[in-house]
């Protein structure tokens, strides 16, 4: 132990009887925080998780929009089938039309053919979104002709 004016010196060169001054000496608790690198890694991991979550949410919204359109297209197809059932006379072959439901514009195509079983006719209804070639719903039914 070194001595300075006859008093024992502590590890940093001051008297063992002196209390440390927190304003002058750095606190040891600063070692308990995160380093810049650790913070950046945590931010990168959080960013990747946030992007994955946002992607999932947007896909979910898109899927629910498509399901909504298919549901309304199904209602349109059912309406066209019911209309076909209540008509007294129908023309064999294909007929097209338009319908609006739930804020969507649909195009429907009804095809009526003979089945070869007496006076039984097969009815097929296809519904698409207006201006889109992809068929959303196909419904089949039969009627007496």
C-alpha positions in Angstrom: 0.0 0.0 0.0 1.3 3.4 -1.0 1.2 6.2 1.4 0.8 9.8 0.6 0.9 12.1 3.8 1.1 9.2 6.1 -2.4 7.9 5.4 -3.0 4.6 3.6 -4.1 5.1 -0.1 -6.9 3.2 -1.7 -6.8 1.6 -5.1 -7.2 4.9 -7.0 -4.7 6.8 -5.1 -6.9 8.5 -2.5 -7.2 8.0 1.2 -9.2 5.0 2.3 -11.0 7.3 4.7 -12.5 9.4 1.9 -15.9 8.7 0.5 -16.2 8.5 -3.3 -17.8 11.6 -4.9 -20.5 10.4 -7.3 -20.3 13.6 -9.3 -16.6 13.0 -10.2 -16.4 9.2 -10.4 -18.3 7.3 -13.0 -20.9 5.0 -11.6 -20.6 1.2 -12.0 -24.3 0.9 -12.9 -23.5 2.3 -16.4 -22.2 -1.2 -17.3 -25.7 -2.6 -16.7 -27.2 -0.8 -19.8 -27.3 -2.0 -23.5 -24.5 -1.2 -25.8 -25.2 0.5 -29.2 -24.7 -2.8 -31.0 -27.1 -4.6 -28.8 -29.7 -1.9 -29.3 -29.3 -2.0 -33.1 -29.7 -5.8 -33.1 -32.8 -5.6 -31.0 -34.2 -2.9 -33.3 -33.5 -5.0 -36.4 -35.2 -8.0 -34.9 -38.2 -5.8 -33.9 -38.3 -4.4 -37.5 -38.4 -7.8 -39.1 -41.2 -8.9 -36.8 -43.2 -5.7 -37.5 -42.8 -6.2 -41.3 -43.9 -9.8 -41.0 -46.9 -8.8 -39.0 -47.9 -6.0 -41.4 -47.5 -8.4 -44.4 -49.8 -10.9 -42.6 -52.4 -8.2 -41.9 -52.4 -7.0 -45.5 -52.8 -10.5 -46.8 -55.6 -11.1 -44.3 -57.4 -7.9 -45.5 -57.0 -8.9 -49.1 -58.4 -12.4 -48.4 -61.4 -11.1 -46.6 -62.1 -8.7 -49.5 -62.0 -11.7 -51.9 -64.2 -13.8 -49.6 -66.7 -10.9 -49.4 -66.9 -10.7 -53.2 -67.4 -14.4 -53.5 -70.2 -14.3 -50.9 -72.1 -11.7 -52.8 -71.4 -13.5 -56.1 -72.9 -16.6 -54.5 -76.1 -14.6 -53.7 -76.3 -13.3 -57.3 -76.0 -16.9 -58.6 -78.7 -18.1 -56.3 -81.0 -15.3 -57.4 -80.4 -16.1 -61.0 -81.2 -19.8 -60.3 -84.4 -18.9 -58.5 -85.4 -16.6 -61.3 -84.9 -19.4 -63.7 -87.1 -21.8 -61.6 -90.0 -19.4 -61.5 -90.1 -18.5 -65.2 -92.8 -20.2 -67.2 -90.8 -20.5 -70.3 -87.0 -20.2 -70.8 -85.0 -20.3 -73.9 -82.4 -23.1 -74.2 -78.9 -21.9 -74.5 -76.8 -19.2 -73.0 -78.0 -15.9 -71.6 -76.0 -13.1 -69.9 -76.9 -10.3 -67.5 -75.6 -7.9 -64.9 -76.3 -7.5 -61.2 -75.2 -5.3 -58.4 -74.9 -6.5 -54.8 -72.9 -5.3 -51.8 -71.3 -2.5 -53.8 -69.9 -4.9 -56.4 -70.9 -5.1 -60.1 -71.2 -8.6 -61.3 -71.8 -10.3 -64.7 -73.6 -13.6 -64.8 -74.0 -16.2 -67.5 -76.8 -18.7 -67.4 -76.7 -21.9 -69.6 -79.8 -24.0 -69.9 -79.5 -27.4 -71.6 -81.6 -30.5 -72.1 -80.6 -33.5 -70.0 -82.2 -36.2 -72.1 -84.4 -37.2 -69.1 -87.9 -36.3 -70.1 -88.5 -32.6 -69.6 -85.7 -32.0 -67.1 -83.3 -29.2 -68.0 -79.9 -28.5 -66.5 -79.1 -24.9 -65.4 -75.6 -23.6 -64.9 -74.9 -20.1 -63.6 -71.4 -18.6 -63.6 -70.7 -15.2 -61.9 -67.7 -13.0 -62.4 -66.8 -9.5 -61.3 -67.6 -6.9 -64.0 -64.6 -6.7 -66.3 -62.7 -9.6 -64.8 -62.5 -13.0 -66.5 -62.1 -15.1 -63.4 -65.2 -16.9 -62.4 -66.0 -16.4 -58.7 -69.0 -18.8 -58.4 -70.6 -21.6 -60.4 -74.0 -22.9 -59.4 -75.8 -25.9 -60.9 -79.5 -26.7 -60.8 -82.3 -28.5 -62.6 -85.8 -27.4 -63.7 -88.7 -28.9 -65.4 -89.0 -27.5 -68.9 
